[in-house]
Amino acid sequence: MMDSKKKVDQSTIQKIAWSACDTFRGVVDPSEYKNYVLVMLFIKYLSDLRKEKKEEYVSQYKGDMDRVERRLKRERFQMPEDATFDRLYNKRNEGNIGEIINKALEKIEDENKQKLDGVFRNIDFNSEHSLGKTKDRNSRLKSLLEDFHNPDLDLRPSRIGNLDIIGNTYEYLISQFASDAGKKGGEFYTPPEVSQLIAKLVEPKEGERICDPACGSGSLLIKVAKEIKDINFSLYGQESNGSTWALCQMNMFLHGIDNARIEWCDTIKSPALIENDSLMKFDIIVANPPFSLKKWGVEEAENDKYNRFHRGLPPKSKGDYAFITHMIETMNEETGRVGVVVPLGVLFRGAAEGRIRTKFIQENLLDAVIGLPDKLFFGTGIPAAILVFKKNRRRKNILFIDASNEYEKGKKQNKLRNEDLDKIYATYKSFTAIEKYSYIAKPEEIKENDYNLNIPRYVDTFEEEEPVDIPATIKEIKTLENELKDVQKKMDNYLNELGIKSEE
């Protein structure tokens, strides 16, 4: 058994939680089984938290259970006794264990309506489609419960030290699922280094409203929030996938963020962050929207009640500028900043996109274009860029940074190092031109280039090759020719000895 005083370290928790996925590998898609593992981590943590709180209050109130229960009712989160992890574990051999877990989740929702209403509605532990027929499903769920019953996975606050351990484990699992899920992984997770870079670029401050209109599992929003040293901020998000929305809600809770408003909706077709019958305005809007989404909602955009697309409709088959436009339109008129990840085509494609891009620049909204290395994102090897927009820009020039060649190479994915992040941010903060790295373009230059923002047009990274020493090269060629003649002569002799005529 585990030493009752021993702290549980981050790596131990991550290792045990990740090994629990072995139950599903090869039989359930990673984009689906992540839901079951992450929900079980959520239940286990909240159950261990309740267990420790109850022990504390029993001791404090000398076993007066009425007072203990009243005190537990005032806790941040309510965990019904018959929905705890231990109760589920004790029923692991039941023939309807999937149904039992579902009912436990319903009870947890009912006891925490304001925080978790509807969070588990899209996560079905009794799903034949996702988990197999009854016998296989029961076997997998039993294994999952047994994996999380590991004595080293003690998640009581006195063992883990602080909430960041759980939040970080949750983030770690999401990143692992994103890597396993391939293309689908990019739909719910932004690599932490990219999130960290965007968080630095938008420079969040106390008291600000922060929004991600394509928030996925919430990692980018949380990174921005962590840049603020105080708890005085408010987070908002919109996510169209129901199970991913649920993961975001749990992610916020496990990071100690109770004031986040995350809406389950389609940002373009039916935005839910509405105030006084208009789109809510934010100080900061960040996002890693789906790249070049085909069915983004052009029909709805043609009759958009919020008049977001007054600069023009993006093309029917590419939704990049639909998301960018939405973000621009929700900026606070005085303090608004946007940091958005885009595929490079957004910088130079013409027609409707070119016209919208031109208007953004003419309105002096675009502040910087930052080119990133390729293979940074889950499920795609294409390079991308970060666009930074600002309301009330005093300067007219636009900063271009080519950071595409500075990174750590990986087998599946490349990664931005701390020194790469620091260099990008320092260059942006100082708005500095650095040879072969960054360039400050004047509006006249942008106009001369027909508002094409392709980074190589502005940042010259061409490396001149060393001049060729022609006499030395000729001498080397002659030497190689003579060596070749000698080899050919030896080969002819060998062939003659074997009675084989060499071909001319």
C-alpha positions in Angstrom: 0.0 0.0 0.0 1.0 3.6 -0.6 2.6 5.5 2.3 -0.2 7.7 3.6 2.1 10.7 3.8 3.7 10.3 0.4 2.9 12.8 -2.3 1.8 11.6 -5.7 4.0 13.0 -8.4 2.7 14.3 -11.8 4.5 11.6 -13.9 3.0 8.7 -11.8 -0.6 10.0 -12.3 0.0 10.5 -16.0 1.5 7.1 -16.5 -1.4 5.3 -14.7 -4.1 7.3 -16.4 -2.5 6.8 -19.9 -2.1 3.1 -19.3 -5.8 2.9 -18.7 -6.3 3.6 -22.4 -4.9 0.1 -23.2 -8.4 -1.2 -22.6 -9.6 0.6 -25.7 -6.7 0.7 -28.1 -7.3 -1.0 -31.3 -11.1 -1.4 -30.8 -12.3 2.1 -30.1 -11.2 5.3 -32.0 -9.0 7.5 -29.9 -11.2 10.5 -30.7 -14.0 8.6 -28.9 -12.3 6.7 -26.1 -10.7 9.9 -24.7 -14.2 10.8 -23.4 -14.4 7.7 -21.2 -10.9 8.0 -19.8 -11.2 11.7 -19.1 -14.6 11.4 -17.5 -13.3 8.6 -15.2 -10.4 10.8 -14.2 -12.9 13.5 -13.4 -15.0 11.2 -11.3 -12.0 9.7 -9.5 -10.6 13.1 -8.5 -13.9 14.5 -7.3 -14.5 11.3 -5.3 -11.1 11.4 -3.7 -11.6 15.1 -2.9 -15.0 14.3 -1.2 -13.5 11.4 0.7 -10.8 13.6 2.2 -13.2 16.5 3.0 -15.6 14.1 4.7 -12.8 12.6 6.8 -11.7 16.2 7.7 -15.2 17.2 8.8 -15.9 14.0 10.7 -12.8 14.7 12.8 -13.6 18.4 13.2 -17.3 17.8 14.2 -16.5 14.8 16.4 -18.6 12.4 14.2 -21.7 14.6 14.1 -22.9 13.5 10.6 -25.6 16.1 10.3 -23.0 18.9 10.7 -20.7 17.0 8.4 -23.3 16.8 5.6 -24.2 20.4 6.0 -20.6 21.4 5.7 -20.1 19.2 2.6 -23.1 20.9 1.0 -21.2 24.2 1.1 -18.3 22.8 -0.9 -17.4 24.0 -4.4 -18.6 20.7 -5.9 -21.2 18.2 -4.8 -20.5 14.5 -5.2 -23.4 12.2 -4.3 -22.4 9.3 -2.1 -23.9 6.7 -4.5 -22.1 8.2 -7.5 -18.6 8.1 -6.2 -15.8 6.1 -7.9 -15.6 3.6 -5.0 -19.3 2.8 -5.5 -18.8 2.3 -9.2 -15.8 0.1 -8.6 -17.7 -2.1 -6.2 -20.3 -2.7 -9.0 -17.7 -3.4 -11.7 -18.9 -6.9 -12.2 -22.6 -6.0 -12.7 -24.0 -6.9 -16.1 -25.3 -3.4 -16.6 -22.2 -1.5 -15.4 -22.5 1.0 -18.4 -26.0 1.9 -17.3 -24.9 2.2 -13.7 -22.1 4.7 -14.7 -24.6 6.7 -16.8 -27.0 7.1 -13.9 -24.1 8.2 -11.6 -23.2 10.9 -14.1 -26.9 12.0 -14.2 -26.8 12.4 -10.4 -23.6 14.3 -10.5 -25.1 16.7 -13.0 -28.3 17.1 -11.0 -26.3 18.1 -7.9 -24.2 20.6 -9.8 -26.7 22.2 -12.2 -25.0 25.5 -12.5 -21.5 24.1 -13.3 -22.2 20.8 -15.2 -25.7 21.0 -16.6 -25.7 18.8 -19.8 -22.0 18.1 -19.7 -22.4 14.3 -19.8 -25.3 14.1 -22.2 -23.1 13.2 -25.1 -20.9 10.7 -23.3 -22.7 7.3 -23.1 -21.0 4.5 -21.1 -23.6 2.1 -22.3 -23.1 2.7 -26.1 -22.9 -0.4 -28.2 -21.7 1.7 -31.1 -18.7 3.0 -29.2 -17.9 0.3 -26.7 -19.1 -2.9 -28.3 -21.8 -5.4 -27.4 -22.8 -6.2 -23.8 -20.1 -8.7 -23.0 -17.2 -6.7 -24.5 -18.6 -3.4 -23.2 -18.8 -4.8 -19.6 -15.3 -6.2 -19.9 -13.8 -2.9 -21.1 -15.6 -0.8 -18.4 -14.5 -3.3 -15.7 -10.9 -2.9 -16.8 -11.2 0.9 -16.9 -12.5 0.9 -13.3 -9.7 -1.5 -12.1 -7.1 0.7 -13.8 -8.3 3.7 -11.9 -8.4 1.8 -8.7 -4.6 1.7 -8.6 -3.5 2.5 -5.0 -0.8 4.9 -6.5 -3.6 6.9 -8.1 -4.6 8.6 -4.9 -5.9 12.0 -6.0 -6.8 13.5 -2.6 -5.5 17.1 -2.2 -3.2 16.1 0.6 -1.5 13.7 -1.8 -1.3 15.7 -5.0 -0.4 19.0 -3.4 -2.4 21.4 -5.7 -5.0 21.4 -8.4 -2.5 22.1 -11.1 -1.4 18.4 -10.9 -4.9 17.3 -11.9 -5.3 20.0 -14.5 -1.9 19.2 -16.0 -2.8 15.5 -16.1 -6.0 16.3 -17.9 -4.1 18.4 -20.5 -1.5 15.7 -20.9 -4.1 13.1 -21.6 -5.8 15.3 -24.2 -2.5 15.9 -25.9 -1.8 12.2 -26.1 -5.3 11.5 -27.4 -4.8 14.3 -30.0 -1.6 12.6 -31.2 -3.2 9.2 -31.4 -6.3 10.5 -33.1 -4.4 11.9 -36.1 -6.4 14.3 -38.2 -9.3 14.3 -35.7 -6.9 15.3 -32.9 -6.5 18.8 -34.3 -10.3 19.3 -33.8 -10.1 19.4 -30.1 -6.5 20.4 -29.1 -3.9 23.1 -29.9 -0.3 22.2 -29.2 0.7 23.8 -25.8 3.6 25.8 -27.3 1.4 27.4 -29.9 -1.2 28.2 -27.2 1.5 29.7 -25.0 2.8 31.9 -27.9 -0.7 33.2 -28.7 -1.3 33.9 -25.0 1.9 36.0 -24.9 1.1 37.9 -28.1 -2.3 39.1 -27.0 -1.0 40.2 -23.5 -4.0 39.6 -21.3 -4.6 41.9 -18.4 -6.7 41.8 -15.2 -10.4 42.3 -15.6 -10.5 41.5 -19.2 -13.1 39.4 -21.2 -11.4 36.6 -23.1 -13.1 34.4 -25.7 -12.3 31.5 -28.0 -15.1 31.0 -30.5 -13.7 27.6 -31.6 -12.5 26.5 -28.1 -12.2 22.7 -28.5 -11.2 21.3 -25.1 -10.2 24.7 -23.8 -6.5 24.5 -23.7 -5.9 27.8 -25.5 -8.3 29.7 -23.2 -6.6 28.3 -20.1 -3.2 29.2 -21.4 -4.3 32.8 -21.9 -5.9 32.9 -18.4 -2.6 31.7 -16.8 -0.8 34.7 -18.2 -2.9 36.8 -15.8 -1.5 36.6 -12.3 -4.8 37.5 -10.7 -8.1 35.6 -10.8 -9.9 38.8 -12.0 -10.8 37.8 -15.6 -13.7 36.1 -17.4 -13.5 33.4 -20.0 -16.0 32.6 -22.7 -16.0 29.9 -25.4 -18.1 28.3 -28.1 -17.7 24.7 -29.4 -19.9 22.9 -31.9 -19.0 19.3 -30.9 -21.0 18.2 -27.9 -18.5 15.7 -26.4 -15.6 18.2 -26.9 -17.7 20.9 -25.3 -18.1 18.6 -22.3 -14.3 18.0 -22.1 -13.9 21.8 -22.1 -16.3 22.2 -19.2 -14.5 19.6 -17.1 -11.1 21.0 -18.1 -12.1 24.4 -16.8 -13.3 22.9 -13.5 -10.1 20.9 -13.0 -8.0 24.0 -13.5 -10.0 25.8 -10.8 -11.8 28.1 -13.2 -15.5 28.3 -12.2 -16.4 31.5 -14.0 -16.0 30.3 -17.6 -19.1 30.4 -19.8 -18.7 27.8 -22.5 -21.5 27.5 -25.0 -22.4 24.5 -27.2 -23.2 26.0 -30.5 -22.0 26.7 -34.1 -20.1 30.0 -34.0 -20.9 30.9 -37.6 -24.4 29.6 -38.0 -25.9 30.3 -34.5 -23.5 32.1 -32.1 -24.7 31.8 -28.5 -22.6 34.5 -26.8 -25.1 37.2 -27.2 -25.7 40.4 -25.2 -28.6 42.8 -25.6 -29.5 41.0 -28.9 -26.1 41.7 -30.3 -22.8 39.8 -30.4 -20.9 40.0 -27.1 -17.7 42.1 -27.3 -14.4 40.9 -25.9 -11.0 42.4 -25.0 -9.2 39.3 -26.3 -10.3 36.8 -28.9 -8.1 33.8 -29.6 -8.7 30.7 -31.7 -7.2 27.8 -33.7 -10.3 27.3 -36.0 -10.6 24.3 -38.3 -8.4 24.9 -41.4 -10.4 25.7 -44.6 -13.7 24.2 -43.3 -15.8 23.3 -46.3 -19.4 23.4 -44.9 -19.0 26.4 -42.7 -22.4 27.9 -43.3 -22.4 30.3 -46.3 -26.2 30.1 -46.6 -26.7 31.3 -43.1 -24.0 34.0 -43.6 -25.9 35.4 -46.5 -28.7 36.5 -44.1 -26.6 37.0 -41.0 -28.7 38.9 -38.5 -25.5 40.3 -36.9 -24.2 41.8 -40.1 -20.8 40.2 -39.6 -20.0 39.8 -43.3 -20.4 43.4 -44.5 -16.9 43.2 -46.0 -17.9 40.3 -48.2 -18.8 36.6 -48.0 -15.9 34.1 -47.7 -15.9 31.4 -50.4 -18.4 28.6 -50.0 -15.7 25.9 -49.7 -13.3 27.7 -47.3 -14.4 29.0 -43.9 -11.1 30.5 -42.7 -12.2 34.1 -43.2 -15.6 33.4 -41.7 -14.0 32.7 -38.4 -11.5 35.6 -38.7 -14.4 37.9 -39.6 -16.4 36.7 -36.6 -13.4 37.4 -34.3 -12.9 40.9 -35.7 -16.5 41.7 -35.3 -16.5 40.7 -31.6 -13.5 42.9 -30.6 -14.1 45.5 -28.0 -14.0 48.9 -29.8 -11.3 50.3 -27.5 -9.2 47.4 -26.4 -9.9 44.5 -28.7 -7.0 42.1 -29.7 -7.2 39.0 -31.8 -4.7 36.1 -32.1 -5.7 33.5 -34.6 -4.0 30.5 -36.3 -4.5 30.2 -40.0 -3.3 28.1 -43.0 -0.9 30.0 -45.1 -3.3 30.2 -48.0 -5.2 32.8 -46.0 -2.3 35.2 -46.6 -2.4 35.2 -50.4 -5.5 33.6 -51.9 -7.4 36.0 -54.1 -11.1 36.5 -55.1 -13.4 36.9 -52.1 -10.7 36.2 -49.6 -8.4 38.8 -51.2 -11.1 41.4 -51.0 -11.8 40.8 -47.3 -8.1 40.8 -46.5 -7.7 44.1 -48.3 -10.4 45.7 -46.2 -8.9 44.4 -43.0 -5.6 46.1 -43.9 -7.2 49.3 -45.2 -9.1 49.5 -41.9 -5.7 49.3 -40.1 -6.7 46.2 -38.1 -3.8 43.8 -38.9 -0.8 44.2 -36.6 1.4 41.2 -37.4 1.9 38.1 -39.5 3.9 35.3 -37.9 5.0 32.3 -40.0 5.3 29.0 -38.1 7.2 25.8 -38.8 5.4 22.9 -40.5 4.2 19.8 -38.7 3.3 21.7 -35.5 -0.3 20.7 -35.5 -2.1 17.4 -35.0 -3.4 15.8 -38.1 -1.8 18.1 -40.7 1.8 18.7 -41.8 1.0 22.0 -43.5 2.7 25.1 -42.2 0.5 27.8 -40.6 0.7 31.4 -39.4 -0.6 33.5 -36.6 -2.4 36.7 -37.4 -2.6 39.4 -34.7 -5.3 42.1 -35.1 -5.8 45.2 -33.0 -8.5 47.8 -32.6 -7.3 51.4 -32.4 -3.8 50.8 -33.7 -1.6 53.8 -33.6 1.0 52.5 -36.1 0.2 51.9 -39.7 3.0 49.4 -40.5 2.6 45.7 -40.3 5.3 43.4 -38.8 6.2 40.1 -40.6 8.1 37.4 -38.8 9.4 34.2 -40.4 9.8 31.8 -37.6 9.5 28.7 -39.9 13.1 27.6 -39.6 13.6 27.6 -35.8 12.1 24.6 -34.0 12.8 21.2 -32.5 12.4 18.4 -34.9 10.2 15.5 -33.8 9.2 12.1 -35.3 5.5 12.9 -35.7 5.5 16.5 -34.9 7.8 19.4 -34.7 7.8 21.6 -31.6 8.6 25.2 -30.7 11.2 25.5 -28.0 11.2 28.1 -25.3 13.9 30.1 -27.0 11.8 30.1 -30.2 8.8 31.4 -28.3 10.9 34.1 -26.6 12.4 35.3 -29.8 9.0 35.6 -31.6 7.5 37.4 -28.6 10.5 39.8 -28.1 10.5 40.6 -31.8 6.8 41.3 -31.8 6.9 43.3 -28.6 9.7 45.5 -29.8 8.3 45.6 -33.4 11.8 45.2 -34.7 13.2 44.3 -38.2 15.8 41.5 -38.0 17.7 40.5 -41.1 16.3 37.2 -42.5 13.8 36.9 -39.6 11.4 39.9 -39.5 10.4 42.9 -41.6 8.3 46.0 -41.0 6.1 46.7 -44.1 4.6 50.1 -44.8 1.1 50.4 -46.1 2.4 51.5 -49.5 4.4 48.2 -49.9 1.4 46.1 -49.0 -0.7 47.9 -51.6 2.0 47.5 -54.2 1.8 43.8 -53.6 -2.0 43.8 -54.1 -2.5 43.2 -50.4 -0.7 39.8 -50.7 0.7 38.9 -47.3 2.8 35.9 -48.3 5.7 36.2 -45.9 8.6 35.6 -48.4 7.5 38.8 -50.2 8.6 40.7 -47.2 11.2 38.7 -45.2 14.1 37.7 -47.4 15.5 34.4 -46.1 17.4 33.6 -49.2 20.9 32.3 -48.4 23.5 32.9 -51.1 25.6 29.9 -52.0 29.3 30.1 -51.9 30.8 30.9 -55.3 31.9 27.9 -57.3 35.7 27.4 -57.7 35.6 26.5 -61.4 39.2 25.5 -61.9 39.1 23.3 -58.9 35.8 21.7 -60.0 37.2 20.9 -63.5 40.3 19.3 -61.8 38.0 17.2 -59.6 35.9 16.1 -62.6 39.1 15.0 -64.5 40.3 13.0 -61.5 36.9 11.2 -61.2 37.0 10.5 -65.0 40.5 8.9 -64.7 39.4 6.8 -61.7 36.4 5.7 -63.6 38.6 4.5 -66.5 40.8 2.5 -64.1 37.7 0.8 -62.7 36.4 0.0 -66.2 39.7 -1.5 -67.2 39.8 -3.8 -64.1 36.2 -4.8 -64.8 37.1 -5.7 -68.4 39.9 -7.9 -67.2 37.6 -9.8 -64.8 35.1 -10.3 -67.5 37.7 -11.6 -69.9 38.9 -14.1 -67.3 35.4 -15.4 -67.1 35.1 -15.6 -70.8 32.5 -12.9 -70.9 32.7 -10.1 -73.5 32.1 -6.6 -72.1 29.5 -4.5 -73.8 30.8 -1.4 -75.5 
